[in-house]
Amino acid sequence: MQGRPKKYDDTTYWTDIHKRYEGSLLAVGHPTLCERLNQLKYASEARTILRSLEDIGQRFKQLGREELSILDAGAGLGYWTNVVSDAFHKQGFRVKLTVLDISQEALEIVRQGSLSIRAVREDLKTINPDLFSHSFDLVISCYCLHHLVHLQGFLNALHFVGRSVRQDGFLIIMDPVLSLPFSRFDVIEFRSYRGNGIPRHLYLIEDVLEKEGLNRLVIRPAVSFLLNGNIEGYDWVTYTLASTLWKAFSRLIYRSDNRVRLVFGILSSLDRALKGLNLAFSSSVCVYRRSNSESAQETGRGDSIFDYLQKTRRDQEDLC
């Protein structure tokens, strides 16, 4: 059919968009919305990630670790590489970083920040899942896997990130993950679908990761629908309400840096409240661990991670 838009191709999409925006968050966030909105979105997600990194660091300290090897799969501009690296440096760890991406332009931007970073150009859809088998203390994949819209490529990438985690290591996935009763993504017609990402169900992700020897420790809302749009809801009403608010804010506020700046504090507070009330309806941070001994799987959304670590800290505070 003439005039029909070309179907999304993640191989060319990311290389083209990194050339176009040259290091801006628009390249890895919402390219049609303003930079200030993307900064607000990333700040919300960083707060969630840092909460998990603190507990992961405590676990590594209990194991007597001083140096950590970290892989960022689908690193993009290296925003999350820097967040994770800075967090562990502040906890006193030495960090060895490897970044992987399909875009050479993105990898060059990451390398500009530190020449000691190992950069690997690979396509996660076709990468050998055994390339880094059991090699890293922590593997992160942030807003990457859902862009692999074809199932075979997605599954290959998921096996790769899971298999790259060594014994007693961790995997963090931040992505649109479906775990509530209602989502319009359950009824898309894939042959005509033109979106650049597909949220996957939690049970699908965990069916693969459990076979790779990883168990979930926690799932938390990464950001609310007010800053990132919604993918699910408890029912049609909550889904539609969240979607309507996101579209209205996108049209009236989020295209202007000045307008976002005027309501920056209000948006941040509302985002925190929605996440705390489990009304975020957007992306999630899922933390997994490879371990033969401790089965610490948490099923509640937003429940505290690593109860044994938090209890240890409380006991230490009582002794002080």
N, C-alpha and C positions, 0 to 999 in steps of 0.2 A: 504494500500500500504506500503510495507516494505521500511524503510529508510526515510519515510516522517517525517519532524520535528513535534514535539508535539505542539499542538495548545497552544497559550499563556494562562496561568492561573495566573491572578494577585494575587491570594491568596498565591501561592507558590513563584512567581517571586520576590516579594518584601522582603519576609522573607529570601529567599536565598541570594539575592544580598546584603542585609545589613549585613549578616553574612560574606560574602566574602570580602567586602571592608571596614568594620569596621570604619565608620565615615568619609570616604573620599567622596568628592563631586562626585566621579565616581559612587557612589551608587544612586545618585539622579539626576545626569546630563547625560552626554554621557559616558557610561562605557568603550567604545572602543576607546575613544580619551583621550588626556593627561589632567592631572589635571590643568595645566595652562590655557588651553582653557576653561575648565569648570569655572575657576575663572573669566575669562574675560566675559563669558556669564552671570554669576550670577551678576557681577558688573553692567552690562548694565541693567539687569532687576531690580536691586535694585534702580538704579537712577529713573526708571519709577515709581516704587512703592512708593518711598519716596516723589515724587512730589504729589501723591494723598494723602498720609498720612498727609502732611502739611496742606492741605485744610480740611481734615476730622477733624484734631485736632482743627483748628480754629472754625469749626462748633460746636464741643463739648464745647469749651470755651464760645461761645455765649450762649449755653444752661446752663452755670454755672457748668459744670461737672468737678470734680476733680479726680475721680477714674473711670477707664474703665475696663470692662470685655471683654476679647478677646478669641476667639476660633480659633485654627489653625486645620482645618480638612484635614487630610492627611499630617501631619507635617513632616514626614521623619526625617531628622537629626535635625530639628528645626532651620534651617538657616533663614527661613522667620519669624519664631517666634521671633528670636532675633532681626532681622531687625525692625520689627514692634514695639516690646517692647522698644528697644533703642530709636526709633524715638519719641515715646510718652513720655518716661521718660525725654528726652531732652526738650520737650514742657511743662514739669512740671506736668504731670499726674502720679498718682499712677495706676499701672496696675496689674490686676489679670488674669493669663494666664491658659488656658486649652488647652492641645494638644491631638489630637486623631490620631491614626494610627493603621494599621493592624499588624505592626511588633513590637514585644516586644523588639527586639534588638535596633530598632530605638528609641523607647520610653525611654529605659534605657540611651541612649546617651543624649537625651534631658534633662532628669532628672539630669544627672551629672552636667549640667550647673547651675541648680537651683532646690533645693529640694522643693521650694514653688510652683513649677509648678504642676498643676493637670494633670495627665496622664491617658488617657482613651484608652483602647485597644478595638477597634471595627472595623468591616468590613462595609464600607460605602455602599456596595451593599445590605446589609441586615439590616442595622441599623434601628431602629424605628425612622421615621422622626419627631416624637413628643418628642424625648428623651430630647432635650434642647429647647423646643418651646419658642420662644420670650425671650431668656435668655441672649443674648450677645449684647454689644454695637457694636462690630465689629467681623465679621466672615471672615476668609481668607481661600482660597483653591487655592494653587499654584502648578500647574503641577501635579494634582491628578485626576481630573474628567475624563480627556481624556483616562486615563489608565483603566477606567471601560468600556471595549469594548462592553459588552452586554447592550443593550438599557435599559432593565428593571433595572439593577443595577445602571446604570448612572442616570436614572430618579429618583430612590430612593435617591441617594446621593444628587442630585440637590434639591429635595424637602427638604431634611434634612438641607442643609446649608442655604437655603432661609428661612425656618421656624424657624431656630435658632436665627435669627436677631430680636431684640426687637424694639419697636417703636422708631423712630428717629435714629435707628442704621444703620450700613452700612455693605455691603458685597463686598469683593474684590475677583474676580476670575481671576487668571492668568493661561492661558491655550492656546493651539492652537484652535483658534476660526475662523470659515470661514465666511467672509462677502464680499468677492470680487467675480467677475464673474466666475473665472476659478480655478478649483482645481481637481487634479487627484483622490482625495479622494471621489469625487462625483460618481466615477464609479468603486469602488472596489467590488470584488466578495466576500462577507463576509464568505461564507462557506469554502473558501480556504485561507482566510486572516490570516497571521501569525504575523502581527505587534503587538506591545505592547501598542498601543494607536490609537485612532481614533478622529481626529478633528471633532467637531460638529458645525453645523450652528448657527449663532447668533440668528436667528429667533426661533429656537427650544429652546435654553436656555431661551430666554426672554418670550416665551409663557408660560413656566413653572413658571419662577420667577414672572411674572406679576400676575399670579393666586395666588401666595404666598404674594402679596402685595408689591413687590419691583419694583422700576422704575430705569432704567439706567440713570446715570448722565454723564458718559463719557466712551469712549473706546480709548485706546492709544496703539501704538506698544510697546510691552515689550522689544523686542530685534530684531535685523535684521537677515535675512537669512544667513549673513556671519558668524554668531556665533552660529546659532541654526538650520539652514536648513529652507527651505521654505515649506509652506503648500498650498499656493494659489498664484494667480497673477491676473493682469488685463485681461490677455489673455494667449493663449498657448505660445506665444513668451516670455513674461516676466516670466512666470512660468518656462519654460525650461532654460532660461538664468540663473535665480537664482539657480535652481537645479544643473546646470552644474558647476557654480562657487563654490557652497557649496561642491560638491563631489570632485572637484579638490583641494580645500583648505584642506579638510579632509584627502585626500590621501597624499598630498605633505607637509603639514605644521602641521596639528592638532594632529598628533600622536607623536610629539616630543615637550617636554617642552622647549628645547633650541631654536627650530625654532620659536615657538610662542613668546618667549621672545624677539627675534630679531625684530619682526614686531608688538609687543604689542601696541605701540602708534598709528601706522598706522591703525591697525584693529579697535581700539577703536574709532578713529576719523571717519572712514568710517561707522561704526555702528551708531554713533550719526547722521551722515549726512543722512543715509538711513531712519532712524526713523523720522527725521525732515521733509523729503520729502515725507512721506507716501509711501515709497518703501521698507518697511521692509519685508512684505510678510510672516511673521512668527507669533510667539505667540503674544497675546494681554493681556493687563490689563483692565478689565471691572469693573467699580465701580457702585454699586447699593445702593439705600437707601429705607428704609421702612418709608413712611410718608403718612398721610391722607390728608395733606394740600398742600404741595408744589409739583408740578409736574415739575421737573427740567430735564426732559429727553433731552439728547443731542444725535443727530444722526451723527454728523461729527466725523470722526476718527481724534484723536489728538487734538480736540478742547479743550479749557481751561475748567477745572472742576470748578463747583460752581461759576458762574459769580458773584453772589451776594457777595460771600466772597472776591473775588479779588477786586471788586469795593469798599468794605468796607476798605480793606487794602490800596487801593490807596487814598481814602478819608482821612484816618488817616495819611498817609505820607504827604499829602498836608497840613494838619493842623500843622504838625511838621515843 
